[in-house]
């Protein structure tokens, strides 16, 4: 059935959500632990139990001109810099186990992920303060490294066309953070993000809409003496299955920092960030032996940002997950 096939592939794609790379340096660089747009279509839909694997290639291109200042690593702790350009190419790798045993009437799953990749970061100048004189010229740094280890737990419920989810995700610092470098995929601090989501999926028409909201708390970065404020984020997506194996749609996000950054290194004050973005998506289902394969391609462009670089990103996901069991045909009764 179409619905069974749709629901089956979602978990393999969703397992990559916890470990999306964060472009450069967290809120201290005008960026956050949470990468806006990480959740997408069918996010809250239960899946076929068992082991699933996914790999996601993400390209990120972000920039801010020399009139915008940020606090970064790469020199004296908490250096204020003018202008910031970041480009990343990373490969998210993860596995998810979905339990067949109900938990609180829902379906529980747990994921572990890591992110190798390359990051290029450049700045226009290092300043003595937000309006101070330049004490050094432009700098750049390129690094192939490993991000932190990420975890994600989800609990999902289904009632016909309605699907609900709660989740928790966070990171274990990998030890690859280097305060002397501009380019870091690791954060240098632990963080935790919790939230809930909803998916509407009509198996007859193929209409789908998903929305997921969450809150992020980040611990102090001891090297920068900088603690990010509490962040809120809302990811949404809508799609239409034009055939039983192809869906197309649109996705977007809204990110808003709720509380001020703090600590001795927060030299730019509260520095609350905001971002709004939108972009297209397309997905393809196909059999792979006893598994179900899925490829999704999507892209986002920032429509507006505040205290963050602005740019675009491209995401390509390949996943394998257990096939849904076939529904046996009803026996023919002869009278």
N, C-alpha and C positions, 0 to 999 in steps of 0.2 A: 504494500500500500504506500501511497505517496507520503502520508504522515509518518509512518514508521521509518521510512528511509530518511526523511528530513530530520526527525528527532535523533536518529542514531549518530549522525556525523557531528553534532554540535559540540559534544564534550571534547573531542580531540582538538578542535580549534580553540575552544575556550581555555584549555590548559596553558596556553602561552600568555595569557593576559597578565599574569603576575610578574613577568620578568621582562617586559618591554624596556628597552634602554631609555635613559633619560636625557639624551642629547649631549649634556656636558656635565654640569656640576651641582645639581639640585638647586633649591631656592637661593642658596648663596651665590649662584651664578645666574640668577633670574629664572631658574628652572626647578622642577619639583620631583619628588619621589614618584608620584603617579604620572604616567605618560597619558595625556588626554587622548581619548579615542580608543583605548585598549579594549573595552567591551564593545561588541557589535551585535549583529543580527542573531536571534535565537539564543541569546545569552542565558536565559532562565529556563530553557527547555530541558527536561530530563533526557537521559541518553541510555544506550544499551550498556549494561554492566560489564566490567572487565577492564583490561589494560588498554590504554590508548597512547599513541606517540604523535608528536607534532614538531615540526620545524618551521620557523618563520624568519624570513629575511626582511629586515627593516632598513630603509634608507631615510636619513633625516638631514635636512638642510635648514639651518636657522641663522639669522643674523640680526644685529642691531647696530645702528650707526654710531659715530663717535660722540653724539650728543647724549647718549644714554650710558649710565654708569652701572657697574656691577661689582660685587665682592667675589673674588675668586681665590683658588689656590694658585700655586706656581711661583711663589716668591715669599716675601714676608707674609706671615699668616694674616689672612683677611685683607689682602691688597685690594684697593679700589682701582678699577680699570675703566677706561673709556672705550666703548665699542666692543662687540663680541661677535665672533663668527664661529659656528660649529657645524661640522659635517661628520656624520657617523654612518658606518655600514656594519651591521651586526647580524648574528644568526642566533635566534632564540631556540634552545633545544630543551625539550621537556617530556616527561611522562606523567600520566594520570591514572589512578586506579579508582574506578567507580564501583561501589559495593552493591551487591544484589540484595543485601539485608536492609529493610527499611529502618530509618532513624527518625524518630518523632513524626512518623507518617510520611517522610520524604526520602529522597535519594541523596546519599552522601558520597562525596568524592574528595580526593586529595592529590595535589600535584607538587612536583619538584622540578625546578628549572635552573638553567644557567645560561649565560650570554657571552660568548666570545665575540670580539669584533675589533674594528679599527675606528679611531676617533681623531679628527683634526680640529684643533682649536686655535683661533687667532684673536689678538686684541690690538687695538689701535695705539694705546698708550697706558702706562701705569701712572696713577696720580697720587698725590699726598692726601687727597680728600675729595669729596664730591665736586668741589669747585677749585681745587688746588692746582698748582703748576705741574706740568708733566716732569717726572723724574726719570723716565725711560721711554724709549720709542716703542714701535710696534714689536710684537713677539708672536711666535707661533709654536705649536707643539703637535706632534703626530705620534700616535702610540697604538700598537696592537696589544690588547690586554684582555682580561676577563672581568666581567661584572661580578656582583655578589651572587650567592645562592638564594633563590627565591622559593617560597612555599605559598600554596593557596588551598584553602578548604572551602567547599561549597555544600549547601543543602538545598535541594530543589523539590517543588511540589507541582502536581498537574491536576487540573480539573477541566477537562474538555479543552476548550480553546484558550484557557487561562493557565499561565505558568508563573510561579513565584520562586525567588531565590534569595538566600542570604549568603554572604561570603566573608572570609577574612584572608588577608594576604600580607606578606611582609618579607623581610630579607635577613640573611645571616651574612655579615661582612666577610668578604673573601680574603682580606689582607692585601689586596692589590692596590688599594688607594694610596697615592703618593702625593703629599701636600706640596712637594717641590715641583710637581708637574701641572700644567694647565689641563692636560687631557687625562680624564679619569672616567671609566665606566662604573667603577665601584663608588659608593657614596661616602664611605668613611664614617658611617653611623647607621644604627638600625632604625627601622621605621615599621609601622603597622597601619594597615588600611582596612576598614570594615564598611560594609554597605549592604544594599538590598536591590533587587531588580525584578522586573516584570516583562513577560513576553506574551503577546497575543499572536496565536497561530491558528488560522482557519484551514483545516485540512481539505475542505471542499474547494475553496477559491484560491488557496495558495498565498493569501495575504498574510503578512507578518509585520509586527512592530515590537521593538524592544527598547527598554529604558533601564539604566542602572545608575544609581547614585551612591556615593561613598564619601568617607571622611578619613583623612590621613593625619597621623601624629608622628612626628620625627624627633628622634633624640638629638642631643648636642653633638656636633662635630668637634671633637677635642682638639684637632689640629688648627682649625679656623676659629675655635671658640664662638661658633655660630650655630644657632638653633632655628630651624625653619618654623614659621607659624603653622597653625592648623589649616589644612587645605580641604576644600569641598570640590567634588567633581560630578558631572552628569554626562554620561555617554548615551547616545540614542542611535537607532538605526531602523530603517524600514526597507522591506524587500518584497518582491513578487516572484514566485516560481513560474517562469514562462513555459517551462517544460518540467517533467518530473526530475530532471537532472541539472537544470540550470536556473539560477535565480539572479536577479539584478536589483539594484536599489541604491539608496543613499544613506550616509551615516554622518554623524556630527558630534560635537562635544561643547560643553561649557565648563570652564575651570575658574574657581574663585578662591583666593586665599582669605580665610576668615579672621585670623589673628595676626599680630605683628611678628616679624622675625625678632630674635632677641639674642643676648649675649654680648660680650666685649667686642666680638668681631663684626657685629651688625652695625657698621659705620654709616650705612645709608638710612638708618631708622627702620620703621616698620616694613617698608618695601613690599607691600602686598601685591601679589601678582594676579593677573586675569588673562584668560584666553578663550576665544570663540572660534570654532573651525567647522568645516563641512567638506564632504567629498563623495565620489561615487564608489560603488563596489559591484563585483560580479563573482559568482561562485559556480563550481562545476563538481558534480558527483560522478564517481566511476568505480567499478569493482576492481579489487586487487586480491585475487585468490579468495581466501576465506575472510578477507577484511573489506571494509569500505574505504575508498580513497576520496579525498576532498581537496580541492585547490580553490583558494579565495584570493582575489587581488583587490586592494582598495587603496585610496589615496586621500589625504587631507590637506587642505590649505587653511592657514590661519586668516580669519577675516578681521580680527582685532586682537591686540594684546596690550597689556600694561605691565611694566616692570619685568618683561620677559622678551627674549629675542622672538622674531617673527619669521615664519617660513612655511615649509611644506614637508610632507612625509609620504613614503610609499611602503606598503606592506604586502608581502606575498607569503601565503601560508600553505603548507602541504601537511596533511594529517592522515593517519591510519587509525581506524577504530573497529571494534567488533561489529560484524553484520547483525542487524536485527533479525530475530528468528522469524521464519516465514509463518504466516497464519495458515493453518491447514484448511483445505477446502471442505465445505460442508458436505457430508455424505448424501448421495442421491437415494431417496427413499422411493421404492416402487410399490405401488398399491395394486 
